[in-house]
Amino acid sequence: MDIHFLYIVDDFPPAGMQPGIRALEISKRLVKEKIFPIILTKKIDKNKIFNKSLIKEIPSSLNIYRTPLFELKNKFLHLIDPFFKYDFYLQWIPFAYSKAKKILRENKNIKFIYASAPYFHTHIIGYLLKKKFNLPLVIEYRDPWSFNPYHEKIESWLNKKINLIIEKRILKSADIIITVSSELNSFLKTKFSFIQNKPIFSIANGLNVDKFYNYPKKNYKEIIFTFTGALYEKRSIVPLIKLIFEIKKENFFRDFRFSMRIFGNYKKEPLKYIIKKLNIEDSIILGDLIPRSEALNEIIKSDLAIHIGENLNYPTIAFKVWDYLSCRKKILYLGREDSYTANFLKKNEFGIVIPINNLPKGKKILKRLLNEIKNNKFDNIIKEKKLAKFSWDNRAKKFINRIIKTIVPTY
């Protein structure tokens, strides 16, 4: 028996962003089991960096609908800013809702609606469609919404109130709640006690364990650490740069060359100023935003991948961590030592933690690590068998067991 469902997601390949890649990886495994997501997403933004290699991975049996969105002019933004500061809901909802109604009217065999967020306008669209068509609604959280710690100090009180009202209503309406971590499950249950008895499951992001890489021959006269991704607000690489400066000042790099390479979306000029002021321009290389395939290639060439966390216990593991692990590379993580991400890396022996809340300790850890790499006493490649249980195949099976078999008991 074929099963169809409407999958509402903010973007989809060839855009190389997290929500689209997650949707693709799960979808291409579902179609093999005769489960067919019907993708509803935004039109392709021509200004984005595409990962064209992802196009070849889209199953031919996958129906994808890309709808336009209303481009708000700058002079009008201040009118809605107090209400929807982070997520201009009105931009896409009318177009997506209209298209979704047409899809649902023409496809009577659609069994449920699956809305993945952020951005949380997907949850609003899913909620409106449930009210209209009385179909089961599954909502997916990849991050917190109303209680997101990134918004606490800069979000207006009115914005918080409106978002919380909307989120509560959607949570009450949802038939199943999916998150990307057990920690986020607990977070939501703490904030919204009324969901305690609702079906809530975690389906984490996954790994492509079936890919093989040709790692370059190791040269222990040069050690390369590489960061790819975004640096913003609570994620700052500056503490790590300062640790490198302190180590270099001790003439630690006298018998080998060290370089930390930074690629992605970040404010380059302030970092360039700090690096120049510290006189470590030969150790820190500032690159640009590059396609995901190129970013992964940079990780493959490096000794360690760098991930920057927050000085708080954020309840999810960044998608970038899973990308790094797909390359089998261990991770140098700058963040709280007691955080969810740090505990995950330590428990599975996937990386080294530099505690952002204890930088003197972090300096000792970093020096010891560099010595081990230099003396060929550190294995930076993770064995495939250790990664198998985190595969996308495993995640797709959970999707079937947690969602499909709950909503379609005859499957």
ROLUM-745835 format. One line per field, with one value per residue (C-alpha): residue number from 0; residue in three letters; x, y, z. Coordinates in Angstrom, 1 decimal. Example, Ala and Ser with C-alpha at 12.3 -4.5 7.8 and 13.67 -1.06 7.14 Angstrom:
pos 0_1 .
code ALA_SER .
x 12.3_13.7 .
y -4.5_-1.1 .
z 7.8_7.1 .
***
This chain:
pos 0_1_2_3_4_5_6_7_8_9_10_11_12_13_14_15_16_17_18_19_20_21_22_23_24_25_26_27_28_29_30_31_32_33_34_35_36_37_38_39_40_41_42_43_44_45_46_47_48_49_50_51_52_53_54_55_56_57_58_59_60_61_62_63_64_65_66_67_68_69_70_71_72_73_74_75_76_77_78_79_80_81_82_83_84_85_86_87_88_89_90_91_92_93_94_95_96_97_98_99_100_101_102_103_104_105_106_107_108_109_110_111_112_113_114_115_116_117_118_119_120_121_122_123_124_125_126_127_128_129_130_131_132_133_134_135_136_137_138_139_140_141_142_143_144_145_146_147_148_149_150_151_152_153_154_155_156_157_158_159_160_161_162_163_164_165_166_167_168_169_170_171_172_173_174_175_176_177_178_179_180_181_182_183_184_185_186_187_188_189_190_191_192_193_194_195_196_197_198_199_200_201_202_203_204_205_206_207_208_209_210_211_212_213_214_215_216_217_218_219_220_221_222_223_224_225_226_227_228_229_230_231_232_233_234_235_236_237_238_239_240_241_242_243_244_245_246_247_248_249_250_251_252_253_254_255_256_257_258_259_260_261_262_263_264_265_266_267_268_269_270_271_272_273_274_275_276_277_278_279_280_281_282_283_284_285_286_287_288_289_290_291_292_293_294_295_296_297_298_299_300_301_302_303_304_305_306_307_308_309_310_311_312_313_314_315_316_317_318_319_320_321_322_323_324_325_326_327_328_329_330_331_332_333_334_335_336_337_338_339_340_341_342_343_344_345_346_347_348_349_350_351_352_353_354_355_356_357_358_359_360_361_362_363_364_365_366_367_368_369_370_371_372_373_374_375_376_377_378_379_380_381_382_383_384_385_386_387_388_389_390_391_392_393_394_395_396_397_398_399_400_401_402_403_404_405_406_407_408_409_410 .
code MET_ASP_ILE_HIS_PHE_LEU_TYR_ILE_VAL_ASP_ASP_PHE_PRO_PRO_ALA_GLY_MET_GLN_PRO_GLY_ILE_ARG_ALA_LEU_GLU_ILE_SER_LYS_ARG_LEU_VAL_LYS_GLU_LYS_ILE_PHE_PRO_ILE_ILE_LEU_THR_LYS_LYS_ILE_ASP_LYS_ASN_LYS_ILE_PHE_ASN_LYS_SER_LEU_ILE_LYS_GLU_ILE_PRO_SER_SER_LEU_ASN_ILE_TYR_ARG_THR_PRO_LEU_PHE_GLU_LEU_LYS_ASN_LYS_PHE_LEU_HIS_LEU_ILE_ASP_PRO_PHE_PHE_LYS_TYR_ASP_PHE_TYR_LEU_GLN_TRP_ILE_PRO_PHE_ALA_TYR_SER_LYS_ALA_LYS_LYS_ILE_LEU_ARG_GLU_ASN_LYS_ASN_ILE_LYS_PHE_ILE_TYR_ALA_SER_ALA_PRO_TYR_PHE_HIS_THR_HIS_ILE_ILE_GLY_TYR_LEU_LEU_LYS_LYS_LYS_PHE_ASN_LEU_PRO_LEU_VAL_ILE_GLU_TYR_ARG_ASP_PRO_TRP_SER_PHE_ASN_PRO_TYR_HIS_GLU_LYS_ILE_GLU_SER_TRP_LEU_ASN_LYS_LYS_ILE_ASN_LEU_ILE_ILE_GLU_LYS_ARG_ILE_LEU_LYS_SER_ALA_ASP_ILE_ILE_ILE_THR_VAL_SER_SER_GLU_LEU_ASN_SER_PHE_LEU_LYS_THR_LYS_PHE_SER_PHE_ILE_GLN_ASN_LYS_PRO_ILE_PHE_SER_ILE_ALA_ASN_GLY_LEU_ASN_VAL_ASP_LYS_PHE_TYR_ASN_TYR_PRO_LYS_LYS_ASN_TYR_LYS_GLU_ILE_ILE_PHE_THR_PHE_THR_GLY_ALA_LEU_TYR_GLU_LYS_ARG_SER_ILE_VAL_PRO_LEU_ILE_LYS_LEU_ILE_PHE_GLU_ILE_LYS_LYS_GLU_ASN_PHE_PHE_ARG_ASP_PHE_ARG_PHE_SER_MET_ARG_ILE_PHE_GLY_ASN_TYR_LYS_LYS_GLU_PRO_LEU_LYS_TYR_ILE_ILE_LYS_LYS_LEU_ASN_ILE_GLU_ASP_SER_ILE_ILE_LEU_GLY_ASP_LEU_ILE_PRO_ARG_SER_GLU_ALA_LEU_ASN_GLU_ILE_ILE_LYS_SER_ASP_LEU_ALA_ILE_HIS_ILE_GLY_GLU_ASN_LEU_ASN_TYR_PRO_THR_ILE_ALA_PHE_LYS_VAL_TRP_ASP_TYR_LEU_SER_CYS_ARG_LYS_LYS_ILE_LEU_TYR_LEU_GLY_ARG_GLU_ASP_SER_TYR_THR_ALA_ASN_PHE_LEU_LYS_LYS_ASN_GLU_PHE_GLY_ILE_VAL_ILE_PRO_ILE_ASN_ASN_LEU_PRO_LYS_GLY_LYS_LYS_ILE_LEU_LYS_ARG_LEU_LEU_ASN_GLU_ILE_LYS_ASN_ASN_LYS_PHE_ASP_ASN_ILE_ILE_LYS_GLU_LYS_LYS_LEU_ALA_LYS_PHE_SER_TRP_ASP_ASN_ARG_ALA_LYS_LYS_PHE_ILE_ASN_ARG_ILE_ILE_LYS_THR_ILE_VAL_PRO_THR_TYR .
x 0.0_1.3_1.2_1.3_1.7_2.2_5.7_5.9_9.5_11.1_13.6_14.6_17.6_19.3_19.4_22.0_20.4_19.7_15.9_16.1_18.9_17.1_13.9_15.7_17.7_14.5_12.3_14.7_14.6_10.9_10.1_11.9_9.3_6.4_5.9_5.7_6.2_4.7_7.1_5.7_8.5_9.5_10.6_14.3_16.2_18.6_20.9_21.6_24.6_23.3_24.6_24.0_25.2_22.1_19.8_21.0_19.8_16.2_14.1_12.2_9.0_9.1_6.5_7.9_5.8_7.7_5.6_6.4_6.5_5.6_8.8_8.3_9.9_12.2_10.0_7.2_9.3_9.0_5.2_5.3_8.6_7.1_4.8_7.0_10.6_12.3_9.9_7.9_5.0_3.0_5.6_4.8_1.7_-0.9_0.9_1.7_-1.7_-3.4_-1.2_-1.6_-5.4_-5.2_-2.8_-5.0_-8.2_-6.6_-4.9_-7.6_-5.1_-2.9_-2.9_-1.4_0.4_4.1_5.3_9.0_10.3_12.0_10.8_7.7_5.3_5.4_3.6_1.0_0.3_0.0_-2.4_-4.6_-4.7_-5.7_-8.6_-9.7_-9.3_-9.3_-6.1_-3.6_-0.9_2.7_4.9_8.7_10.9_14.5_14.9_12.8_10.3_8.9_11.5_14.5_17.4_18.7_15.5_15.2_16.9_16.2_12.6_9.9_7.3_4.5_6.4_6.9_3.3_2.0_4.4_3.5_-0.2_0.3_2.7_0.3_-2.6_-0.6_0.8_-2.7_-3.8_-0.9_-1.4_2.3_5.3_8.8_12.0_15.7_16.9_15.7_16.9_14.5_11.7_12.4_12.7_9.2_7.6_9.0_7.7_4.3_3.1_-0.1_1.8_3.0_0.5_0.9_3.0_6.4_9.4_12.9_14.3_17.8_19.7_21.8_24.9_25.7_27.8_27.9_30.2_33.9_36.6_40.2_42.1_45.3_48.6_49.4_52.1_52.9_54.9_51.5_48.4_45.1_41.9_38.9_35.6_32.8_29.3_27.8_29.1_26.5_25.3_26.1_28.4_31.8_35.1_37.0_37.8_39.5_41.4_42.7_43.8_45.7_47.4_48.4_49.8_51.7_53.1_54.8_56.6_54.6_54.5_58.3_58.7_55.5_53.1_49.6_46.6_43.0_40.8_37.4_34.8_31.2_28.8_30.3_31.4_34.9_36.1_35.9_37.7_40.3_40.9_41.3_43.7_45.8_45.9_47.1_49.6_48.5_47.6_49.9_47.9_44.3_43.0_39.7_37.8_34.4_31.0_31.4_29.0_28.4_30.3_33.4_33.0_33.0_36.1_37.9_37.0_38.3_41.7_41.9_43.2_40.2_36.8_35.9_32.4_31.5_28.8_27.2_28.0_24.7_23.1_21.3_18.9_19.9_23.0_23.8_23.4_27.0_28.1_26.4_28.0_31.4_30.8_29.7_33.3_34.4_36.4_36.6_35.5_37.1_34.1_34.2_31.2_29.9_31.5_28.2_26.1_24.0_26.4_29.6_28.1_27.2_30.7_32.4_30.1_30.7_34.4_33.6_35.6_37.5_35.7_37.3_35.2_34.2_33.3_36.9_39.4_42.5_41.5_40.7_44.3_45.8_43.5_44.4_48.1_47.9_45.8_48.3_51.1_49.3_48.6_52.2_53.5_51.1_49.3_45.8_43.5_41.3_39.3_36.1_35.5_32.5_31.0_30.8_28.7_26.3_23.5_23.4_22.8_20.0_18.7_18.2_16.4_14.1_13.2_12.3_10.1_8.2_7.9_7.0_4.8_3.6_2.7_0.9_-1.2_-1.6_-1.9_-2.4_1.0 .
y 0.0_3.4_6.1_9.9_12.8_16.6_17.6_21.4_22.6_26.0_25.1_22.1_21.2_22.5_24.9_23.4_24.5_22.2_21.8_20.9_18.4_16.7_16.5_15.1_12.5_11.2_11.4_9.5_6.6_6.7_6.4_3.0_1.9_3.1_6.2_9.3_12.8_15.6_18.5_22.0_24.6_28.1_29.1_28.9_32.1_32.8_34.7_31.5_29.3_26.0_22.6_21.2_17.7_17.4_17.6_14.2_12.7_13.8_10.8_11.1_9.9_12.9_15.6_19.1_22.3_25.6_28.6_32.3_34.5_38.2_40.3_43.0_46.3_47.8_50.8_48.5_46.2_48.5_48.2_44.4_44.3_44.6_41.6_39.2_40.3_37.0_35.3_37.4_34.9_36.8_36.5_32.8_31.7_33.0_31.4_28.1_27.7_28.3_25.8_23.3_23.4_22.7_19.8_18.3_18.6_16.9_14.1_12.4_9.7_12.1_10.6_13.4_16.8_17.1_20.6_21.1_24.2_26.7_28.9_28.4_29.7_26.0_25.1_27.8_26.5_22.9_24.1_26.0_22.9_20.6_22.9_23.0_19.3_17.5_15.6_14.4_17.1_16.2_19.1_19.0_21.1_21.5_24.4_25.9_28.6_30.9_30.1_30.2_31.6_33.5_35.6_36.2_39.6_41.2_40.1_42.5_41.6_41.8_39.5_37.0_37.1_36.6_33.8_32.0_32.2_30.8_28.0_26.9_26.6_24.6_22.3_21.5_20.8_18.6_14.8_14.0_16.1_15.3_16.9_16.4_15.5_14.0_17.1_19.2_16.8_17.5_21.2_21.4_19.2_21.6_24.7_23.2_20.8_20.1_18.0_15.5_12.9_13.6_11.4_13.1_11.5_12.5_11.8_13.3_14.3_11.6_10.6_9.3_6.4_4.8_7.5_7.0_9.6_9.7_11.4_13.1_11.7_13.2_15.8_16.3_19.5_21.1_20.9_22.3_22.9_24.0_25.7_25.9_27.4_30.5_32.6_34.7_36.2_33.5_31.6_33.4_31.9_34.8_32.8_30.1_32.7_34.2_30.8_30.2_33.6_32.7_29.4_30.9_33.6_30.8_29.7_26.5_26.4_26.6_23.1_22.9_25.1_25.6_27.1_27.5_28.0_29.7_29.4_30.4_33.2_35.6_39.2_39.1_42.6_42.5_39.1_40.4_43.4_41.1_38.7_41.6_43.2_39.9_39.4_35.9_36.5_33.6_31.2_32.2_32.1_33.8_32.3_33.0_31.3_28.2_25.5_22.6_20.1_22.4_22.9_19.1_18.8_21.3_19.2_16.1_17.8_19.1_17.4_18.4_20.0_22.9_23.5_26.6_26.3_28.7_29.5_27.8_24.4_24.6_21.7_20.5_19.4_21.6_20.1_21.1_18.4_15.7_16.9_16.7_13.3_12.2_13.0_10.7_13.6_14.2_17.6_20.3_21.8_25.2_25.4_24.6_21.5_20.4_21.1_18.5_18.7_18.4_15.3_13.7_14.2_12.9_9.9_8.7_9.7_11.9_14.9_17.1_19.9_23.3_24.6_28.2_28.7_27.6_28.9_28.3_24.6_24.9_26.1_23.0_20.7_22.5_22.3_18.6_17.9_19.7_17.7_14.4_15.3_16.4_13.2_11.0_9.9_11.2_9.3_11.9_9.4_7.9_4.2_3.5_1.0_3.6_5.8_3.2_3.7_7.4_6.8_8.4_4.9_4.5_7.9_6.9_3.7_5.7_8.0_4.9_3.4_6.6_8.3_6.1_3.1_5.4_7.2_4.3_1.2_-1.1_-0.2 .
z 0.0_-1.0_1.6_0.8_3.2_2.8_4.0_4.6_4.9_4.5_1.8_-0.3_-2.5_-4.5_-1.5_0.8_4.1_7.1_6.7_3.1_3.5_6.4_4.4_1.4_3.3_5.0_1.9_-0.4_2.1_2.6_-1.1_-1.1_1.4_-0.8_1.4_-0.7_0.8_-1.2_-0.6_-0.2_0.0_-1.0_-4.4_-5.0_-4.0_-6.8_-4.4_-2.3_-2.8_-4.3_-3.8_-7.3_-6.3_-4.2_-7.3_-8.4_-5.1_-5.4_-6.2_-9.5_-7.7_-5.4_-6.1_-5.2_-5.1_-4.8_-4.1_-4.2_-1.2_-0.7_-0.7_2.0_1.1_3.7_4.4_5.5_7.7_10.8_10.7_11.5_13.3_16.8_16.0_14.0_14.5_13.6_11.3_8.8_8.7_6.3_3.6_2.8_4.6_2.0_-0.9_0.8_2.4_-1.0_-2.8_0.0_-0.1_-3.9_-3.3_-0.5_-2.6_-5.6_-3.5_-1.3_-0.4_1.7_5.2_7.3_7.3_8.4_9.2_10.0_11.7_12.0_10.4_12.4_9.7_8.6_11.9_11.3_7.8_9.1_11.8_9.4_7.1_9.9_10.8_7.2_6.2_9.6_8.8_11.5_12.1_12.9_13.9_13.9_16.1_15.0_17.5_20.3_19.3_22.0_24.6_22.3_24.3_21.3_21.4_25.2_25.5_22.1_21.4_22.2_24.9_22.3_20.0_22.8_23.8_20.2_19.5_22.7_22.1_18.6_19.7_22.5_20.1_17.6_20.3_21.5_18.0_17.0_17.0_17.1_18.1_16.6_17.8_16.8_20.3_23.6_25.3_23.2_24.2_27.9_27.2_25.5_28.3_30.9_29.1_28.1_30.7_28.8_26.2_28.7_27.5_23.8_21.5_21.4_19.8_18.9_15.4_15.3_12.2_10.7_8.9_5.4_6.6_3.1_1.6_1.4_1.4_0.3_3.2_2.3_3.6_6.9_7.2_10.9_10.1_9.5_11.6_10.2_12.1_10.0_10.8_8.3_8.9_10.6_13.5_15.1_18.4_21.0_18.8_18.8_17.7_19.3_22.6_20.5_18.5_21.8_23.0_19.8_20.4_23.9_22.8_19.9_22.3_24.2_21.0_21.0_17.1_16.8_15.1_13.1_11.2_12.6_10.8_11.6_8.5_8.8_6.0_6.0_7.0_9.6_10.0_8.5_9.2_13.0_13.1_10.7_13.1_16.1_14.2_13.0_16.5_18.0_15.1_14.3_10.6_9.6_11.8_11.1_7.5_6.8_3.9_2.4_2.3_0.1_-1.1_1.3_-0.9_-0.8_2.9_3.5_1.3_3.5_6.5_4.9_4.3_7.9_11.1_13.1_12.4_14.7_16.0_17.9_20.6_23.1_26.7_27.6_27.4_24.0_23.7_20.2_18.3_15.4_11.9_11.3_13.8_11.8_8.6_10.2_11.6_8.1_7.1_9.9_11.4_15.1_16.4_18.5_20.3_21.9_24.3_27.7_29.2_30.6_27.5_25.5_22.6_24.7_26.5_23.2_21.8_25.0_25.5_21.9_21.8_18.8_19.8_22.3_24.3_25.0_27.9_27.1_30.8_31.8_29.2_31.3_31.4_27.6_27.0_28.6_26.7_23.4_24.0_24.9_21.8_19.5_21.0_20.4_16.8_16.2_17.7_15.8_19.0_18.1_15.8_14.2_12.1_13.6_12.8_10.6_12.9_15.7_13.4_12.0_14.6_13.7_10.0_8.0_7.3_11.0_11.2_8.4_10.2_13.3_11.1_9.9_13.4_15.3_12.7_9.9_12.0_14.5_12.0_9.5_11.8_8.8_7.3 .
***
